[in-house]
Every structure is written in C-alpha cells, then in structure tokens.
Amino acid sequence: MNQLNKHNSSLREFLESEEDHLDTSVLGEMVNLDSIDVVLRECLTIEEMREAGSFFTGAELAATAVNLFQAPITFDSVVLDPTCGAGNLLIECSRRLGVESTLSKTLEKWGGVLWGYDIHESFVEATRLRIVIEALYRGVKKDCSIDAALAMLTHIKCGDALMVDSDELATVTHSIMNPPFTSWPSPRENYWKVGKVNAAGVIFDKYLRLLPLDCNISAILPDVLRSGSRYEGFRTFTSSQVNAQCNVWGRFNSKTDVDVFILHGNLEEDNQEEIAWHEDLGEYTALSERYDVCIGPLVAYRDPEEGESYPYFHPKNSPNWQTVTEPTEFRRFSGTVLEPPFVVIKRTSSPSDRYRASATIINLKEAVAIENHMIVIKPKSSTLRDCKKILKVLKSNQTNEFLNERIRLRHLTVTVIKDIPIEGT
Ligand SMILES: C[S@@+](CC[C@H](N)C(=O)[O-])C[C@H]1O[C@@H](n2cnc3c(N)ncnc32)[C@H](O)[C@@H]1O
C-alpha cells in the first residue's frame, strides 16, 4: 500500500521548499481530518480501501472519541493508536497538548506521548509528516530539518498491531483506535468465535489482553460487535475486561455505509459491571412472549427444487403492510414448510429506511415455503387477529426507534425481533 507515497512526497516538498514562511491555510488543509479521506479515495479504489480496511476517521467523530477519554491527555500520558492509518486520531490527541516555541522542543515532548502502529509504511509516514505539520500549523518555529523532526516521533512506526507484546505497552495510559472492519480468520486460541470474524473485534480483543490495567480506552467499532448475534462471546469477554459505556454514533461517514459506536472506559481486572450494549428498557412484554420467531427455512441457492410444490414467498413478492391470501408463485421444496397465518419481515433493513421492519401477513389456507431473507413471526395463538396486532406494532414509531437504537446493521436478527416491546397490544 504505497499509494500515499505521492501525497507524502508533496507534503514533504512543501515543508522543505518554503523555508521561512509556510502558508497557514495550506498547512491547515494538510491536517484537515476530513480531507485525507478524499486524498485516499483519489489514490485507492474502493475495493483496495475495503481490503486494507483503511477508512479514516473524520474530524467530528475523532474529536468525540478523544473527548470520551475518562482522564485528560497530558504530557505524562502515553497515547497509543495501534492501527493509526494517516494519523487522524493521533493528530486529534495532539490537539489536547500544548506547544513549545520551537518545532524540535514541541516534538520532543509530543514524541513521548503519541504512539502509533500501522501495517503500511506510507500511512505511517503520512502520520508522522502530518503531526509535524500540525505542530507548525499551531505556530511553532521551524528550527530543524524535516528529517530531524520526523526522527523525534520514534514511537510511531510500521508494524503489525497483532505482533506486539504486553511489555512494550506497559506504560500506555490511553488507547484510541478505529481498527479495520474487514473479515479475518479467527485467531481461534482463547477466541469467542471460529471461522471468519470482524477484524475490529480481533484487534480490540487483543488490546484488552495486552494493555495495562486502568488504561483509558476509546474505540470506534462497527455496530456488528454491539448488536450482531455472532458476537455474543465478544461482548461477554469485553464486559469482563473493561468498565465501559457505549455511545451509538450512527453512520461512519457519508461515503461509508457502516454504522459505528464508541466504546469508552477503563481496563479493569474482573470487571463486574456488565456493559450496557443498548438502552435498558426495564420490565416489559417482549414479542417472544406471544409469538414464535424464526428465519425462513428455504435457502434459494442451496435447496434443490424437488419434493412437493408449495406457495413460495420471498422479499420481492411480499408487499409491505398487506395481507396475502392467494399464492403468486410456487416452488418445489422438501424442507420445512409453515402453516399460516403468520407475519413475515424482510431481513434487509437500514436505519435510513422509513420502516425498519417491513412486514406482510401471509394468510393462505395451505402450508407455504418461506425464503431465508425473511423472518417469520407466528402467533402462539395461531390467530389472524394476533397477526394484525403485531403488524400494527411493527409499523409504529416506537418499533422503529427501538430497532434503530438496538441494531444499526443493514439486516435484522431473530434475537432483536424477539425483544420488540409489544406492551398494550
Ligand atoms: C479504519 S483505518 C483507521 C486509521 C486511523 N486510526 C483513523 O482512524 O483514521 C484502519 C487502519 O488499520 C491498518 N491495519 C490493518 N491491519 C493492521 C495490522 N495488522 N496492524 C496494524 N495496522 C493495521 C490499516 O492499514 C488502516 O490504516
């Protein structure tokens, strides 16, 4: 990943050419935390960005994450970003530190506080250059060469965040991170899941094990770790290690369609306080008390078209908020078929949708096959009346608000549907 080299060279040329007077507005643009995303998008394709997990944190989110540290950043702090990218989070951290009169004196002090790793050399170079630029932008006098300035940032280096050991991190007081959200094979040993897992979970988990007790943490993480059904083990482990709170942020940025939250708190041995991954609603009647919920049993690409022919429903032939009484499509299927009446919900769903749980009542007089992109809600009473009742609940603002707080993924899960409050129905 050396595509940022060109950008780095232009930063360096600018710094080296204009010896005495550096244009402040140009310097400001070079450390504008929102602009580097645009630069990166000019250098890399979206596929390359996804593969590297290189989505840089914008200004507002970076400031919020830094402000959520329990203890302030001072010159006695050691602040680590284990996956620092082009340095946005570290630059924001440096903004909590004072400056000396000269560049060399400032960087001598900043260099002890700001630590970072990234697997890509050109990102590490961008981080160091941009921290030098940030100091100059803050008005310090340039009294040394750029090479000498860069050499003072010794703790910002190229390396694999997973290859670090705890001795190296013994003095870290704060850790801030926005790890990659790509899919990695599970490290398996001591891990909460086998198979492919979200890289952010792997890195965050690793640092919970490596960082010293009492370390302040502020981590920008994908919503799947907070609300995905595959990450129950991650949540249990995290709760046992860190006394923390969750702040739901929403979409990472306008160009990146993934929702994130900030987990912030302190590392504690055997933490007894369970993290509130979502709002506590107290005692209430949950949907699962009166309805059975399951995923549609038919997997279209996998299940052979053999066996009896059944009326067949999938997201495209299930009109929202209507009651279907006649079949529109048939398919042979030898798996589990379901007896109406029941309600189906489309699993694909986003916080930007008008309704999170778009639903249809299926009320045929024969068994039907339901595809697995649908969630089935079957009243325990087996009555059409209870189907109508739940349709009303699903369409309500309260349900939208509940689902938007509870799960900001682009799909719904059986667990979250079971938890929908149905009070008063
Ligand atoms: C989502 S970006 C965040 C960068 C920066 N912290 C920010 O918020 O702007 C994640 C970064 O992790 C880096 N990365 C991926 N795998 C890594 C690893 N094993 N060790 C260190 N860095 C890694 C990527 O190169 C990328 O720059």
The ligand as a MOL file (V3000), in Angstrom:
LIG
                    3D

  0  0  0     0  0            999 V3000
M  V30 BEGIN CTAB
M  V30 COUNTS 27 29 0 0 0
M  V30 BEGIN ATOM
M  V30 1 C -10.0050 2.0740 9.7310 0
M  V30 2 S -8.3380 2.5540 9.4380 0 CHG=1
M  V30 3 C -8.1690 3.7180 10.7440 0
M  V30 4 C -6.9860 4.5910 10.7010 0
M  V30 5 C -6.9010 5.6650 11.7750 0
M  V30 6 N -6.8590 5.0970 13.0970 0
M  V30 7 C -8.0850 6.6020 11.6920 0
M  V30 8 O -8.9950 6.4700 12.4980 0
M  V30 9 O -8.1210 7.4440 10.7910 0 CHG=-1
M  V30 10 C -7.5140 1.0990 9.9930 0
M  V30 11 C -6.0170 1.0390 9.7330 0
M  V30 12 O -5.5360 -0.2060 10.2290 0
M  V30 13 C -4.4230 -0.5910 9.4700 0
M  V30 14 N -4.1480 -2.0200 9.7260 0
M  V30 15 C -4.7640 -3.1040 9.1970 0
M  V30 16 N -4.2560 -4.2270 9.7140 0
M  V30 17 C -3.2960 -3.8640 10.5920 0
M  V30 18 C -2.4270 -4.5790 11.4440 0
M  V30 19 N -2.4300 -5.9140 11.4870 0
M  V30 20 N -1.5730 -3.8840 12.2100 0
M  V30 21 C -1.5480 -2.5120 12.1760 0
M  V30 22 N -2.3460 -1.8040 11.3820 0
M  V30 23 C -3.2170 -2.4470 10.6010 0
M  V30 24 C -4.8240 -0.2280 8.0530 0
M  V30 25 O -3.6760 -0.0680 7.2330 0
M  V30 26 C -5.5840 1.0840 8.2780 0
M  V30 27 O -4.7350 2.1910 8.0990 0
M  V30 END ATOM
M  V30 BEGIN BOND
M  V30 1 1 1 2
M  V30 2 1 2 3
M  V30 3 1 2 10
M  V30 4 1 3 4
M  V30 5 1 4 5
M  V30 6 1 5 6
M  V30 7 1 5 7
M  V30 8 2 7 8
M  V30 9 1 7 9
M  V30 10 1 10 11
M  V30 11 1 11 12
M  V30 12 1 11 26
M  V30 13 1 12 13
M  V30 14 1 13 14
M  V30 15 1 13 24
M  V30 16 1 14 15
M  V30 17 1 14 23
M  V30 18 2 15 16
M  V30 19 1 16 17
M  V30 20 1 17 18
M  V30 21 2 17 23
M  V30 22 1 18 19
M  V30 23 2 18 20
M  V30 24 1 20 21
M  V30 25 2 21 22
M  V30 26 1 22 23
M  V30 27 1 24 25
M  V30 28 1 24 26
M  V30 29 1 26 27
M  V30 END BOND
M  V30 END CTAB
M  END
